[in-house]
């Protein structure tokens, strides 16, 4: 019998009502560490494109082979970190993010 992968609850700042999605804990934690490692601590922060470029080399190849699915995980974890008050948006075009 194989063990089910560990899951973590991921929130979305854009989904009111406290809706959560359970996702793979390994990929979530790897992306969270990478985002927090490269995201500036103060405004104006980074664009999502800049953020993705900086964090790709930090992602484990076994979880994100060749950066596969990194964009989806980046947005999902970004929304979760915003919902948890760890990341904030700067009202700009393009959208910029920074750590709190």
Buried (B, 14 or more C-beta within 10 A) or exposed (E): EEEEEEEBEBBBBEEEEEEBEEBBBBBBBBBBBBBBEBBBEEEEBBBBEBBBEBBBEBBEEEBBEEEEBBEEBBBBBBBBBBBEEBBBBBEEEEBBBBBE
